[in-house]
Amino acid sequence: FDRFIGAITLCGALAYVGYVLVPVVGPKYVFPDRWLEASPAALSFMDDIKGMNRDCFPSLHTAWTTLFLISAWRGCRPLFWVYLPVGIGVYIATLYGGYHYIPDIIAGHLLAVFAFWAARPLREWWNRRAGFDDSKGTSAL
């Protein structure tokens, strides 16, 4: 659980760095005349609330979904199989909804794998720095 929470946090932080370094808008904004909207009223409402953000690369939808799948695979295989169709639906919906391009999806997957891998050593480093002893079950992260 600690590794999962650390990976989610790291993923979110690194994604926002990506949004600043690679300010991209989704295809539904770049190609509005070519985009099929499933529900124009709902999407218009969301655009009014959210605005046109430059938050495509990497896809945090994909990254967090991938983290859930990795964690379920490692911790509870039956849950993985239940969540897999939902996860695939999220991947497809980000493309179909016009929120991400394929490179955003790929970058989201890579970000998730990196964050999951880096979460444990980052936690161990943080706990040593903060003076916490993991062997006693205490943790700063």
Phi and psi in radians as a Rosetta constraint file:
Dihedral C 1 N 2 CA 2 C 2 CIRCULARHARMONIC -1.050 0.35
Dihedral N 2 CA 2 C 2 N 3 CIRCULARHARMONIC -0.722 0.35
Dihedral C 2 N 3 CA 3 C 3 CIRCULARHARMONIC -1.131 0.35
Dihedral N 3 CA 3 C 3 N 4 CIRCULARHARMONIC -0.707 0.35
Dihedral C 3 N 4 CA 4 C 4 CIRCULARHARMONIC -1.100 0.35
Dihedral N 4 CA 4 C 4 N 5 CIRCULARHARMONIC -0.835 0.35
Dihedral C 4 N 5 CA 5 C 5 CIRCULARHARMONIC -1.108 0.35
Dihedral N 5 CA 5 C 5 N 6 CIRCULARHARMONIC -0.725 0.35
Dihedral C 5 N 6 CA 6 C 6 CIRCULARHARMONIC -1.086 0.35
Dihedral N 6 CA 6 C 6 N 7 CIRCULARHARMONIC -0.716 0.35
Dihedral C 6 N 7 CA 7 C 7 CIRCULARHARMONIC -1.171 0.35
Dihedral N 7 CA 7 C 7 N 8 CIRCULARHARMONIC -0.719 0.35
Dihedral C 7 N 8 CA 8 C 8 CIRCULARHARMONIC -1.061 0.35
Dihedral N 8 CA 8 C 8 N 9 CIRCULARHARMONIC -0.797 0.35
Dihedral C 8 N 9 CA 9 C 9 CIRCULARHARMONIC -1.126 0.35
Dihedral N 9 CA 9 C 9 N 10 CIRCULARHARMONIC -0.824 0.35
Dihedral C 9 N 10 CA 10 C 10 CIRCULARHARMONIC -1.083 0.35
Dihedral N 10 CA 10 C 10 N 11 CIRCULARHARMONIC -0.725 0.35
Dihedral C 10 N 11 CA 11 C 11 CIRCULARHARMONIC -1.046 0.35
Dihedral N 11 CA 11 C 11 N 12 CIRCULARHARMONIC -0.827 0.35
Dihedral C 11 N 12 CA 12 C 12 CIRCULARHARMONIC -1.080 0.35
Dihedral N 12 CA 12 C 12 N 13 CIRCULARHARMONIC -0.765 0.35
Dihedral C 12 N 13 CA 13 C 13 CIRCULARHARMONIC -1.128 0.35
Dihedral N 13 CA 13 C 13 N 14 CIRCULARHARMONIC -0.789 0.35
Dihedral C 13 N 14 CA 14 C 14 CIRCULARHARMONIC -1.197 0.35
Dihedral N 14 CA 14 C 14 N 15 CIRCULARHARMONIC -0.580 0.35
Dihedral C 14 N 15 CA 15 C 15 CIRCULARHARMONIC -1.103 0.35
Dihedral N 15 CA 15 C 15 N 16 CIRCULARHARMONIC -0.721 0.35
Dihedral C 15 N 16 CA 16 C 16 CIRCULARHARMONIC -1.147 0.35
Dihedral N 16 CA 16 C 16 N 17 CIRCULARHARMONIC -0.567 0.35
Dihedral C 16 N 17 CA 17 C 17 CIRCULARHARMONIC -1.105 0.35
Dihedral N 17 CA 17 C 17 N 18 CIRCULARHARMONIC -0.744 0.35
Dihedral C 17 N 18 CA 18 C 18 CIRCULARHARMONIC -1.064 0.35
Dihedral N 18 CA 18 C 18 N 19 CIRCULARHARMONIC -0.684 0.35
Dihedral C 18 N 19 CA 19 C 19 CIRCULARHARMONIC -1.102 0.35
Dihedral N 19 CA 19 C 19 N 20 CIRCULARHARMONIC -0.613 0.35
Dihedral C 19 N 20 CA 20 C 20 CIRCULARHARMONIC -1.306 0.35
Dihedral N 20 CA 20 C 20 N 21 CIRCULARHARMONIC -0.750 0.35
Dihedral C 20 N 21 CA 21 C 21 CIRCULARHARMONIC -1.317 0.35
Dihedral N 21 CA 21 C 21 N 22 CIRCULARHARMONIC -0.536 0.35
Dihedral C 21 N 22 CA 22 C 22 CIRCULARHARMONIC -2.247 0.35
Dihedral N 22 CA 22 C 22 N 23 CIRCULARHARMONIC 1.359 0.35
Dihedral C 22 N 23 CA 23 C 23 CIRCULARHARMONIC -1.345 0.35
Dihedral N 23 CA 23 C 23 N 24 CIRCULARHARMONIC 1.636 0.35
Dihedral C 23 N 24 CA 24 C 24 CIRCULARHARMONIC -2.040 0.35
Dihedral N 24 CA 24 C 24 N 25 CIRCULARHARMONIC 2.469 0.35
Dihedral C 24 N 25 CA 25 C 25 CIRCULARHARMONIC -1.773 0.35
Dihedral N 25 CA 25 C 25 N 26 CIRCULARHARMONIC 2.705 0.35
Dihedral C 25 N 26 CA 26 C 26 CIRCULARHARMONIC -1.202 0.35
Dihedral N 26 CA 26 C 26 N 27 CIRCULARHARMONIC 2.822 0.35
Dihedral C 26 N 27 CA 27 C 27 CIRCULARHARMONIC -1.073 0.35
Dihedral N 27 CA 27 C 27 N 28 CIRCULARHARMONIC -0.476 0.35
Dihedral C 27 N 28 CA 28 C 28 CIRCULARHARMONIC -1.188 0.35
Dihedral N 28 CA 28 C 28 N 29 CIRCULARHARMONIC -0.358 0.35
Dihedral C 28 N 29 CA 29 C 29 CIRCULARHARMONIC -1.578 0.35
Dihedral N 29 CA 29 C 29 N 30 CIRCULARHARMONIC -0.585 0.35
Dihedral C 29 N 30 CA 30 C 30 CIRCULARHARMONIC -1.335 0.35
Dihedral N 30 CA 30 C 30 N 31 CIRCULARHARMONIC -0.668 0.35
Dihedral C 30 N 31 CA 31 C 31 CIRCULARHARMONIC -2.122 0.35
Dihedral N 31 CA 31 C 31 N 32 CIRCULARHARMONIC 1.080 0.35
Dihedral C 31 N 32 CA 32 C 32 CIRCULARHARMONIC -1.125 0.35
Dihedral N 32 CA 32 C 32 N 33 CIRCULARHARMONIC -0.534 0.35
Dihedral C 32 N 33 CA 33 C 33 CIRCULARHARMONIC -1.325 0.35
Dihedral N 33 CA 33 C 33 N 34 CIRCULARHARMONIC -0.289 0.35
Dihedral C 33 N 34 CA 34 C 34 CIRCULARHARMONIC -1.767 0.35
Dihedral N 34 CA 34 C 34 N 35 CIRCULARHARMONIC -0.032 0.35
Dihedral C 34 N 35 CA 35 C 35 CIRCULARHARMONIC -1.707 0.35
Dihedral N 35 CA 35 C 35 N 36 CIRCULARHARMONIC 2.208 0.35
Dihedral C 35 N 36 CA 36 C 36 CIRCULARHARMONIC -1.506 0.35
Dihedral N 36 CA 36 C 36 N 37 CIRCULARHARMONIC 2.069 0.35
Dihedral C 36 N 37 CA 37 C 37 CIRCULARHARMONIC -1.746 0.35
Dihedral N 37 CA 37 C 37 N 38 CIRCULARHARMONIC 2.217 0.35
Dihedral C 37 N 38 CA 38 C 38 CIRCULARHARMONIC -1.136 0.35
Dihedral N 38 CA 38 C 38 N 39 CIRCULARHARMONIC -0.680 0.35
Dihedral C 38 N 39 CA 39 C 39 CIRCULARHARMONIC -2.481 0.35
Dihedral N 39 CA 39 C 39 N 40 CIRCULARHARMONIC 1.568 0.35
Dihedral C 39 N 40 CA 40 C 40 CIRCULARHARMONIC -0.972 0.35
Dihedral N 40 CA 40 C 40 N 41 CIRCULARHARMONIC -0.651 0.35
Dihedral C 40 N 41 CA 41 C 41 CIRCULARHARMONIC -1.159 0.35
Dihedral N 41 CA 41 C 41 N 42 CIRCULARHARMONIC -0.770 0.35
Dihedral C 41 N 42 CA 42 C 42 CIRCULARHARMONIC -1.156 0.35
Dihedral N 42 CA 42 C 42 N 43 CIRCULARHARMONIC -0.767 0.35
Dihedral C 42 N 43 CA 43 C 43 CIRCULARHARMONIC -1.180 0.35
Dihedral N 43 CA 43 C 43 N 44 CIRCULARHARMONIC -0.643 0.35
Dihedral C 43 N 44 CA 44 C 44 CIRCULARHARMONIC -1.112 0.35
Dihedral N 44 CA 44 C 44 N 45 CIRCULARHARMONIC -0.720 0.35
Dihedral C 44 N 45 CA 45 C 45 CIRCULARHARMONIC -1.064 0.35
Dihedral N 45 CA 45 C 45 N 46 CIRCULARHARMONIC -0.772 0.35
Dihedral C 45 N 46 CA 46 C 46 CIRCULARHARMONIC -1.115 0.35
Dihedral N 46 CA 46 C 46 N 47 CIRCULARHARMONIC -0.706 0.35
Dihedral C 46 N 47 CA 47 C 47 CIRCULARHARMONIC -1.126 0.35
Dihedral N 47 CA 47 C 47 N 48 CIRCULARHARMONIC -0.651 0.35
Dihedral C 47 N 48 CA 48 C 48 CIRCULARHARMONIC -1.119 0.35
Dihedral N 48 CA 48 C 48 N 49 CIRCULARHARMONIC -0.685 0.35
Dihedral C 48 N 49 CA 49 C 49 CIRCULARHARMONIC -1.310 0.35
Dihedral N 49 CA 49 C 49 N 50 CIRCULARHARMONIC -0.860 0.35
Dihedral C 49 N 50 CA 50 C 50 CIRCULARHARMONIC -1.521 0.35
Dihedral N 50 CA 50 C 50 N 51 CIRCULARHARMONIC -0.625 0.35
Dihedral C 50 N 51 CA 51 C 51 CIRCULARHARMONIC 1.419 0.35
Dihedral N 51 CA 51 C 51 N 52 CIRCULARHARMONIC -3.135 0.35
Dihedral C 51 N 52 CA 52 C 52 CIRCULARHARMONIC -1.672 0.35
Dihedral N 52 CA 52 C 52 N 53 CIRCULARHARMONIC 1.572 0.35
Dihedral C 52 N 53 CA 53 C 53 CIRCULARHARMONIC -1.430 0.35
Dihedral N 53 CA 53 C 53 N 54 CIRCULARHARMONIC 2.745 0.35
Dihedral C 53 N 54 CA 54 C 54 CIRCULARHARMONIC -1.812 0.35
Dihedral N 54 CA 54 C 54 N 55 CIRCULARHARMONIC 1.225 0.35
Dihedral C 54 N 55 CA 55 C 55 CIRCULARHARMONIC -2.312 0.35
Dihedral N 55 CA 55 C 55 N 56 CIRCULARHARMONIC 0.906 0.35
Dihedral C 55 N 56 CA 56 C 56 CIRCULARHARMONIC -1.696 0.35
Dihedral N 56 CA 56 C 56 N 57 CIRCULARHARMONIC -0.663 0.35
Dihedral C 56 N 57 CA 57 C 57 CIRCULARHARMONIC -1.975 0.35
Dihedral N 57 CA 57 C 57 N 58 CIRCULARHARMONIC 2.062 0.35
Dihedral C 57 N 58 CA 58 C 58 CIRCULARHARMONIC -1.468 0.35
Dihedral N 58 CA 58 C 58 N 59 CIRCULARHARMONIC 2.905 0.35
Dihedral C 58 N 59 CA 59 C 59 CIRCULARHARMONIC -1.325 0.35
Dihedral N 59 CA 59 C 59 N 60 CIRCULARHARMONIC 1.948 0.35
Dihedral C 59 N 60 CA 60 C 60 CIRCULARHARMONIC -1.283 0.35
Dihedral N 60 CA 60 C 60 N 61 CIRCULARHARMONIC -0.467 0.35
Dihedral C 60 N 61 CA 61 C 61 CIRCULARHARMONIC -0.988 0.35
Dihedral N 61 CA 61 C 61 N 62 CIRCULARHARMONIC -0.851 0.35
Dihedral C 61 N 62 CA 62 C 62 CIRCULARHARMONIC -1.184 0.35
Dihedral N 62 CA 62 C 62 N 63 CIRCULARHARMONIC -0.780 0.35
Dihedral C 62 N 63 CA 63 C 63 CIRCULARHARMONIC -1.060 0.35
Dihedral N 63 CA 63 C 63 N 64 CIRCULARHARMONIC -0.867 0.35
Dihedral C 63 N 64 CA 64 C 64 CIRCULARHARMONIC -1.190 0.35
Dihedral N 64 CA 64 C 64 N 65 CIRCULARHARMONIC -0.657 0.35
Dihedral C 64 N 65 CA 65 C 65 CIRCULARHARMONIC -1.086 0.35
Dihedral N 65 CA 65 C 65 N 66 CIRCULARHARMONIC -0.752 0.35
Dihedral C 65 N 66 CA 66 C 66 CIRCULARHARMONIC -1.111 0.35
Dihedral N 66 CA 66 C 66 N 67 CIRCULARHARMONIC -0.681 0.35
Dihedral C 66 N 67 CA 67 C 67 CIRCULARHARMONIC -1.089 0.35
Dihedral N 67 CA 67 C 67 N 68 CIRCULARHARMONIC -0.732 0.35
Dihedral C 67 N 68 CA 68 C 68 CIRCULARHARMONIC -1.050 0.35
Dihedral N 68 CA 68 C 68 N 69 CIRCULARHARMONIC -0.768 0.35
Dihedral C 68 N 69 CA 69 C 69 CIRCULARHARMONIC -1.142 0.35
Dihedral N 69 CA 69 C 69 N 70 CIRCULARHARMONIC -0.761 0.35
Dihedral C 69 N 70 CA 70 C 70 CIRCULARHARMONIC -1.052 0.35
Dihedral N 70 CA 70 C 70 N 71 CIRCULARHARMONIC -0.808 0.35
Dihedral C 70 N 71 CA 71 C 71 CIRCULARHARMONIC -1.145 0.35
Dihedral N 71 CA 71 C 71 N 72 CIRCULARHARMONIC -0.698 0.35
Dihedral C 71 N 72 CA 72 C 72 CIRCULARHARMONIC -1.161 0.35
Dihedral N 72 CA 72 C 72 N 73 CIRCULARHARMONIC -0.713 0.35
Dihedral C 72 N 73 CA 73 C 73 CIRCULARHARMONIC -1.042 0.35
Dihedral N 73 CA 73 C 73 N 74 CIRCULARHARMONIC -0.756 0.35
Dihedral C 73 N 74 CA 74 C 74 CIRCULARHARMONIC -1.361 0.35
Dihedral N 74 CA 74 C 74 N 75 CIRCULARHARMONIC -0.510 0.35
Dihedral C 74 N 75 CA 75 C 75 CIRCULARHARMONIC -1.911 0.35
Dihedral N 75 CA 75 C 75 N 76 CIRCULARHARMONIC -0.490 0.35
Dihedral C 75 N 76 CA 76 C 76 CIRCULARHARMONIC -2.748 0.35
Dihedral N 76 CA 76 C 76 N 77 CIRCULARHARMONIC 1.497 0.35
Dihedral C 76 N 77 CA 77 C 77 CIRCULARHARMONIC -0.970 0.35
Dihedral N 77 CA 77 C 77 N 78 CIRCULARHARMONIC -0.702 0.35
Dihedral C 77 N 78 CA 78 C 78 CIRCULARHARMONIC -1.048 0.35
Dihedral N 78 CA 78 C 78 N 79 CIRCULARHARMONIC -0.655 0.35
Dihedral C 78 N 79 CA 79 C 79 CIRCULARHARMONIC -1.154 0.35
Dihedral N 79 CA 79 C 79 N 80 CIRCULARHARMONIC -0.629 0.35
Dihedral C 79 N 80 CA 80 C 80 CIRCULARHARMONIC -0.996 0.35
Dihedral N 80 CA 80 C 80 N 81 CIRCULARHARMONIC -0.826 0.35
Dihedral C 80 N 81 CA 81 C 81 CIRCULARHARMONIC -1.188 0.35
Dihedral N 81 CA 81 C 81 N 82 CIRCULARHARMONIC -0.515 0.35
Dihedral C 81 N 82 CA 82 C 82 CIRCULARHARMONIC -1.255 0.35
Dihedral N 82 CA 82 C 82 N 83 CIRCULARHARMONIC -0.715 0.35
Dihedral C 82 N 83 CA 83 C 83 CIRCULARHARMONIC -1.423 0.35
Dihedral N 83 CA 83 C 83 N 84 CIRCULARHARMONIC -0.391 0.35
Dihedral C 83 N 84 CA 84 C 84 CIRCULARHARMONIC -0.954 0.35
Dihedral N 84 CA 84 C 84 N 85 CIRCULARHARMONIC -0.853 0.35
Dihedral C 84 N 85 CA 85 C 85 CIRCULARHARMONIC -1.092 0.35
Dihedral N 85 CA 85 C 85 N 86 CIRCULARHARMONIC -0.610 0.35
Dihedral C 85 N 86 CA 86 C 86 CIRCULARHARMONIC -1.142 0.35
Dihedral N 86 CA 86 C 86 N 87 CIRCULARHARMONIC -0.772 0.35
Dihedral C 86 N 87 CA 87 C 87 CIRCULARHARMONIC -1.067 0.35
Dihedral N 87 CA 87 C 87 N 88 CIRCULARHARMONIC -0.783 0.35
Dihedral C 87 N 88 CA 88 C 88 CIRCULARHARMONIC -1.065 0.35
Dihedral N 88 CA 88 C 88 N 89 CIRCULARHARMONIC -0.680 0.35
Dihedral C 88 N 89 CA 89 C 89 CIRCULARHARMONIC -1.064 0.35
Dihedral N 89 CA 89 C 89 N 90 CIRCULARHARMONIC -0.685 0.35
Dihedral C 89 N 90 CA 90 C 90 CIRCULARHARMONIC -1.119 0.35
Dihedral N 90 CA 90 C 90 N 91 CIRCULARHARMONIC -0.785 0.35
Dihedral C 90 N 91 CA 91 C 91 CIRCULARHARMONIC -1.019 0.35
Dihedral N 91 CA 91 C 91 N 92 CIRCULARHARMONIC -0.817 0.35
Dihedral C 91 N 92 CA 92 C 92 CIRCULARHARMONIC -1.159 0.35
Dihedral N 92 CA 92 C 92 N 93 CIRCULARHARMONIC -0.734 0.35
Dihedral C 92 N 93 CA 93 C 93 CIRCULARHARMONIC -1.110 0.35
Dihedral N 93 CA 93 C 93 N 94 CIRCULARHARMONIC -0.596 0.35
Dihedral C 93 N 94 CA 94 C 94 CIRCULARHARMONIC -1.154 0.35
Dihedral N 94 CA 94 C 94 N 95 CIRCULARHARMONIC -0.582 0.35
Dihedral C 94 N 95 CA 95 C 95 CIRCULARHARMONIC -1.353 0.35
Dihedral N 95 CA 95 C 95 N 96 CIRCULARHARMONIC -0.849 0.35
Dihedral C 95 N 96 CA 96 C 96 CIRCULARHARMONIC -1.090 0.35
Dihedral N 96 CA 96 C 96 N 97 CIRCULARHARMONIC -0.663 0.35
Dihedral C 96 N 97 CA 97 C 97 CIRCULARHARMONIC -1.320 0.35
Dihedral N 97 CA 97 C 97 N 98 CIRCULARHARMONIC -0.154 0.35
Dihedral C 97 N 98 CA 98 C 98 CIRCULARHARMONIC 1.392 0.35
Dihedral N 98 CA 98 C 98 N 99 CIRCULARHARMONIC 0.389 0.35
Dihedral C 98 N 99 CA 99 C 99 CIRCULARHARMONIC -1.602 0.35
Dihedral N 99 CA 99 C 99 N 100 CIRCULARHARMONIC -0.404 0.35
Dihedral C 99 N 100 CA 100 C 100 CIRCULARHARMONIC -2.477 0.35
Dihedral N 100 CA 100 C 100 N 101 CIRCULARHARMONIC 2.726 0.35
Dihedral C 100 N 101 CA 101 C 101 CIRCULARHARMONIC -1.720 0.35
Dihedral N 101 CA 101 C 101 N 102 CIRCULARHARMONIC 2.926 0.35
Dihedral C 101 N 102 CA 102 C 102 CIRCULARHARMONIC -1.037 0.35
Dihedral N 102 CA 102 C 102 N 103 CIRCULARHARMONIC -0.746 0.35
Dihedral C 102 N 103 CA 103 C 103 CIRCULARHARMONIC -1.042 0.35
Dihedral N 103 CA 103 C 103 N 104 CIRCULARHARMONIC -0.542 0.35
Dihedral C 103 N 104 CA 104 C 104 CIRCULARHARMONIC -1.112 0.35
Dihedral N 104 CA 104 C 104 N 105 CIRCULARHARMONIC -0.702 0.35
Dihedral C 104 N 105 CA 105 C 105 CIRCULARHARMONIC -1.153 0.35
Dihedral N 105 CA 105 C 105 N 106 CIRCULARHARMONIC -0.801 0.35
Dihedral C 105 N 106 CA 106 C 106 CIRCULARHARMONIC -1.070 0.35
Dihedral N 106 CA 106 C 106 N 107 CIRCULARHARMONIC -0.796 0.35
Dihedral C 106 N 107 CA 107 C 107 CIRCULARHARMONIC -1.097 0.35
Dihedral N 107 CA 107 C 107 N 108 CIRCULARHARMONIC -0.628 0.35
Dihedral C 107 N 108 CA 108 C 108 CIRCULARHARMONIC -1.100 0.35
Dihedral N 108 CA 108 C 108 N 109 CIRCULARHARMONIC -0.738 0.35
Dihedral C 108 N 109 CA 109 C 109 CIRCULARHARMONIC -1.079 0.35
Dihedral N 109 CA 109 C 109 N 110 CIRCULARHARMONIC -0.824 0.35
Dihedral C 109 N 110 CA 110 C 110 CIRCULARHARMONIC -1.102 0.35
Dihedral N 110 CA 110 C 110 N 111 CIRCULARHARMONIC -0.696 0.35
Dihedral C 110 N 111 CA 111 C 111 CIRCULARHARMONIC -1.070 0.35
Dihedral N 111 CA 111 C 111 N 112 CIRCULARHARMONIC -0.752 0.35
Dihedral C 111 N 112 CA 112 C 112 CIRCULARHARMONIC -1.095 0.35
Dihedral N 112 CA 112 C 112 N 113 CIRCULARHARMONIC -0.783 0.35
Dihedral C 112 N 113 CA 113 C 113 CIRCULARHARMONIC -1.106 0.35
Dihedral N 113 CA 113 C 113 N 114 CIRCULARHARMONIC -0.770 0.35
Dihedral C 113 N 114 CA 114 C 114 CIRCULARHARMONIC -1.090 0.35
Dihedral N 114 CA 114 C 114 N 115 CIRCULARHARMONIC -0.811 0.35
Dihedral C 114 N 115 CA 115 C 115 CIRCULARHARMONIC -1.097 0.35
Dihedral N 115 CA 115 C 115 N 116 CIRCULARHARMONIC -0.704 0.35
Dihedral C 115 N 116 CA 116 C 116 CIRCULARHARMONIC -1.129 0.35
Dihedral N 116 CA 116 C 116 N 117 CIRCULARHARMONIC -0.738 0.35
Dihedral C 116 N 117 CA 117 C 117 CIRCULARHARMONIC -1.149 0.35
Dihedral N 117 CA 117 C 117 N 118 CIRCULARHARMONIC -0.747 0.35
Dihedral C 117 N 118 CA 118 C 118 CIRCULARHARMONIC -1.385 0.35
Dihedral N 118 CA 118 C 118 N 119 CIRCULARHARMONIC -0.316 0.35
Dihedral C 118 N 119 CA 119 C 119 CIRCULARHARMONIC -1.067 0.35
Dihedral N 119 CA 119 C 119 N 120 CIRCULARHARMONIC -0.760 0.35
Dihedral C 119 N 120 CA 120 C 120 CIRCULARHARMONIC -1.171 0.35
Dihedral N 120 CA 120 C 120 N 121 CIRCULARHARMONIC -0.911 0.35
Dihedral C 120 N 121 CA 121 C 121 CIRCULARHARMONIC -1.101 0.35
Dihedral N 121 CA 121 C 121 N 122 CIRCULARHARMONIC -0.583 0.35
Dihedral C 121 N 122 CA 122 C 122 CIRCULARHARMONIC -1.138 0.35
Dihedral N 122 CA 122 C 122 N 123 CIRCULARHARMONIC -0.731 0.35
Dihedral C 122 N 123 CA 123 C 123 CIRCULARHARMONIC -1.106 0.35
Dihedral N 123 CA 123 C 123 N 124 CIRCULARHARMONIC -0.783 0.35
Dihedral C 123 N 124 CA 124 C 124 CIRCULARHARMONIC -1.093 0.35
Dihedral N 124 CA 124 C 124 N 125 CIRCULARHARMONIC -0.748 0.35
Dihedral C 124 N 125 CA 125 C 125 CIRCULARHARMONIC -1.083 0.35
Dihedral N 125 CA 125 C 125 N 126 CIRCULARHARMONIC -0.797 0.35
Dihedral C 125 N 126 CA 126 C 126 CIRCULARHARMONIC -1.076 0.35
Dihedral N 126 CA 126 C 126 N 127 CIRCULARHARMONIC -0.777 0.35
Dihedral C 126 N 127 CA 127 C 127 CIRCULARHARMONIC -1.147 0.35
Dihedral N 127 CA 127 C 127 N 128 CIRCULARHARMONIC -0.703 0.35
Dihedral C 127 N 128 CA 128 C 128 CIRCULARHARMONIC -1.074 0.35
Dihedral N 128 CA 128 C 128 N 129 CIRCULARHARMONIC -0.768 0.35
Dihedral C 128 N 129 CA 129 C 129 CIRCULARHARMONIC -1.115 0.35
Dihedral N 129 CA 129 C 129 N 130 CIRCULARHARMONIC -0.649 0.35
Dihedral C 129 N 130 CA 130 C 130 CIRCULARHARMONIC -1.495 0.35
Dihedral N 130 CA 130 C 130 N 131 CIRCULARHARMONIC -0.127 0.35
Dihedral C 130 N 131 CA 131 C 131 CIRCULARHARMONIC 1.447 0.35
Dihedral N 131 CA 131 C 131 N 132 CIRCULARHARMONIC 0.367 0.35
Dihedral C 131 N 132 CA 132 C 132 CIRCULARHARMONIC -1.578 0.35
Dihedral N 132 CA 132 C 132 N 133 CIRCULARHARMONIC 2.570 0.35
Dihedral C 132 N 133 CA 133 C 133 CIRCULARHARMONIC -1.880 0.35
Dihedral N 133 CA 133 C 133 N 134 CIRCULARHARMONIC 1.865 0.35
Dihedral C 133 N 134 CA 134 C 134 CIRCULARHARMONIC -1.091 0.35
Dihedral N 134 CA 134 C 134 N 135 CIRCULARHARMONIC -0.467 0.35
Dihedral C 134 N 135 CA 135 C 135 CIRCULARHARMONIC -1.161 0.35
Dihedral N 135 CA 135 C 135 N 136 CIRCULARHARMONIC -0.359 0.35
Dihedral C 135 N 136 CA 136 C 136 CIRCULARHARMONIC -1.652 0.35
Dihedral N 136 CA 136 C 136 N 137 CIRCULARHARMONIC 0.057 0.35
Dihedral C 136 N 137 CA 137 C 137 CIRCULARHARMONIC 1.436 0.35
Dihedral N 137 CA 137 C 137 N 138 CIRCULARHARMONIC 0.159 0.35
Dihedral C 137 N 138 CA 138 C 138 CIRCULARHARMONIC -1.715 0.35
Dihedral N 138 CA 138 C 138 N 139 CIRCULARHARMONIC 2.572 0.35
Dihedral C 138 N 139 CA 139 C 139 CIRCULARHARMONIC -2.683 0.35
Dihedral N 139 CA 139 C 139 N 140 CIRCULARHARMONIC 2.533 0.35
Dihedral C 139 N 140 CA 140 C 140 CIRCULARHARMONIC -1.468 0.35
Dihedral N 140 CA 140 C 140 N 141 CIRCULARHARMONIC -0.419 0.35
